[in-house]
Amino acid sequence: MTVDQILQQEIKDSEIWLSRTQEDSTYKRDLKKRIELINWVLQNMKNPNVEICSLIESRMNETIQEIKKKASIFESDILDSELRILDWIFYQVCMDQQKKLAAL
C-alpha cells in the first residue's frame, strides 16, 4: 500500500468508528481531529512545492509550543492528542519518503 492509500484507509476506518460512537467523548473528538489532520496532510501532499515532512514537523513544533503555554494538563489534553496524531502521520509519510530516497 502507498502512503496515500494508508492515509485514505485510516480516514475510512476513523469515519466508521465515528459513526458508531453515539455520545460526545474524547475518543470521538480524537477521531474528528485525526480525519481533519490526515485530510490536511493529503491536501498538502498534492502540492509538489511543499516539503511535507518539514510542514508536519513545523506543525508539531507549533503544537508543542502551545502545550508549553497551557497552565494545566487538562488544558493541554486536546493538543497532546493532536500531537500524537501528527506524530503517527509524520511517521507514515516520512518513513515512506525515506524509503523512496534510499531506493534511488
C-alpha positions as CSV (number, residue, x, y, z in Angstrom):
1,M,0.0,0.0,0.0
2,T,1.2,3.5,-0.8
3,V,1.2,6.2,1.9
4,D,-1.8,7.8,0.2
5,Q,-3.7,4.6,0.4
6,I,-2.7,4.1,4.1
7,L,-3.9,7.6,5.0
8,Q,-7.2,7.2,3.0
9,Q,-7.8,3.9,4.7
10,E,-7.3,5.5,8.1
11,I,-9.8,8.1,7.2
12,K,-12.4,5.4,6.2
13,D,-11.7,3.5,9.4
14,S,-12.0,6.6,11.5
15,E,-15.2,7.6,9.9
16,I,-16.7,4.2,10.6
17,W,-15.8,4.4,14.3
18,L,-17.0,8.0,14.4
19,S,-20.4,6.9,13.1
20,R,-20.6,4.2,15.7
21,T,-19.8,6.5,18.6
22,Q,-23.0,8.0,19.9
23,E,-22.1,10.3,22.8
24,D,-19.5,13.1,22.7
25,S,-16.3,11.8,24.2
26,T,-12.6,12.3,24.0
27,Y,-12.4,9.3,21.6
28,K,-14.9,11.0,19.2
29,R,-13.1,14.3,19.4
30,D,-9.8,12.5,18.6
31,L,-11.4,10.7,15.6
32,K,-12.6,14.0,14.2
33,K,-9.1,15.5,14.7
34,R,-7.5,12.5,13.0
35,I,-9.7,12.9,10.0
36,E,-9.0,16.6,9.8
37,L,-5.3,16.3,10.1
38,I,-5.0,13.4,7.6
39,N,-7.0,15.4,5.1
40,W,-4.7,18.4,5.7
41,V,-1.7,16.3,5.0
42,L,-3.2,14.7,1.9
43,Q,-4.1,18.1,0.6
44,N,-0.6,19.4,1.1
45,M,1.0,16.3,-0.4
46,K,-0.7,17.2,-3.7
47,N,1.4,20.3,-4.0
48,P,4.9,19.4,-5.3
49,N,6.3,22.6,-3.9
50,V,5.5,21.6,-0.3
51,E,8.1,19.7,1.7
52,I,5.5,17.7,3.6
53,C,7.8,16.3,6.3
54,S,9.0,19.8,7.2
55,L,5.4,21.1,7.1
56,I,4.2,18.3,9.5
57,E,7.3,18.8,11.7
58,S,6.6,22.6,11.8
59,R,3.0,22.0,12.9
60,M,4.2,19.5,15.6
61,N,6.6,22.1,16.9
62,E,3.8,24.8,17.0
63,T,1.6,22.3,18.9
64,I,4.4,21.6,21.4
65,Q,4.8,25.4,22.0
66,E,1.1,25.7,22.6
67,I,1.2,22.8,25.1
68,K,4.0,24.6,26.9
69,K,1.8,27.7,27.3
70,K,-1.0,25.8,29.0
71,A,-1.4,26.1,32.7
72,S,-2.6,22.6,33.4
73,I,-2.6,19.1,32.0
74,F,-6.3,19.3,31.4
75,E,-5.9,22.3,29.2
76,S,-3.2,20.7,27.1
77,D,-5.0,17.4,26.7
78,I,-6.6,18.3,23.3
79,L,-3.2,19.5,22.0
80,D,-1.5,16.4,23.3
81,S,-3.9,14.3,21.3
82,E,-3.3,16.3,18.2
83,L,0.5,15.9,18.7
84,R,0.2,12.1,18.9
85,I,-1.9,12.1,15.7
86,L,0.6,14.2,13.9
87,D,3.4,12.0,15.2
88,W,1.7,8.9,13.7
89,I,1.1,10.8,10.4
90,F,4.7,12.1,10.3
91,Y,6.0,8.5,10.8
92,Q,3.8,7.1,8.0
93,V,4.6,9.9,5.5
94,C,8.3,10.5,6.2
95,M,9.3,6.8,6.5
96,D,7.8,6.3,3.1
97,Q,9.8,9.2,1.7
98,Q,13.0,7.9,3.3
99,K,12.4,4.5,1.6
100,K,11.9,6.2,-1.7
101,L,15.1,8.2,-1.3
102,A,17.1,5.1,-0.3
103,A,15.9,3.3,-3.4
104,L,17.3,6.0,-5.7
